[in-house]
């Protein structure tokens, strides 16, 4: 059975205890720890890499929404976020940071379980939607609509993130392939010698780069900005090319 590691963050002791109790009641959830402030939680998230964060929004010093934005900007696997809050006007902001769900206090165990199950389903879909077939790293299989499609790595120009989906742009094809998988999950399966994450929303084929500028990559006429957190790693690659 899939077990999701999780962290609960809330500055209200009773609310935090309730989430802790609900987690312990749920067979597919495993509590790593609880935190009463977002600053402490940031360090723990970076260290333990949980699958799920149950996150209050209104907290002193660093709010839950600010923490969620920081989580989205970090490198490595990104946890799914379920907001737990007494205020309903943060729903749109929650969507912007890719929160899976939004539990309005006081919420029942049934509501908690429904949100947690949603995360479990996304996690399992991500694992099941992607299959790697090794043949000297020449191709992969992605599930596109209702069938598995074999994609040659040499045909991939770049890959674009669309929330829970990826859009794979192929050479000599006007139509990109859309598959239900996160960009991070796909990144972990691609050979790092051939592909590189250069932005929160883009992976590029190093072989398909036709030009570079200070802050951008060009694949023919397509310009892709290099994100701030990826510039140093990309510079190392470029320096090797220019030697």
HELIX and SHEET records of a PDB file:
HELIX    1   1 UNK A   13  UNK A   25  1                                  13    
HELIX    2   2 UNK A   38  UNK A   48  1                                  11    
HELIX    3   3 UNK A   64  UNK A   73  1                                  10    
HELIX    4   4 UNK A   88  UNK A   90  5                                   3    
HELIX    5   5 UNK A   91  UNK A   96  1                                   6    
HELIX    6   6 UNK A  109  UNK A  128  1                                  20    
HELIX    7   7 UNK A  153  UNK A  155  5                                   3    
HELIX    8   8 UNK A  183  UNK A  189  1                                   7    
HELIX    9   9 UNK A  206  UNK A  208  5                                   3    
HELIX   10  10 UNK A  228  UNK A  230  5                                   3    
HELIX   11  11 UNK A  231  UNK A  242  1                                  12    
SHEET    1   A 5 UNK A  29  UNK A  35  0                                        
SHEET    2   A 5 UNK A   4  UNK A   9  1                                        
SHEET    3   A 5 UNK A  52  UNK A  56  1                                        
SHEET    4   A 5 UNK A  80  UNK A  85  1                                        
SHEET    5   A 5 UNK A 101  UNK A 104  1                                        
SHEET    1   B 3 UNK A 130  UNK A 131  0                                        
SHEET    2   B 3 UNK A 139  UNK A 144 -1                                        
SHEET    3   B 3 UNK A 147  UNK A 152 -1                                        
SHEET    1   C 5 UNK A 177  UNK A 179  0                                        
SHEET    2   C 5 UNK A 165  UNK A 170 -1                                        
SHEET    3   C 5 UNK A 156  UNK A 162 -1                                        
SHEET    4   C 5 UNK A 202  UNK A 205 -1                                        
SHEET    5   C 5 UNK A 195  UNK A 199 -1                                        
SHEET    1   D 3 UNK A 211  UNK A 212  0                                        
SHEET    2   D 3 UNK A 216  UNK A 219 -1                                        
SHEET    3   D 3 UNK A 222  UNK A 225 -1                                        
END                                                                             
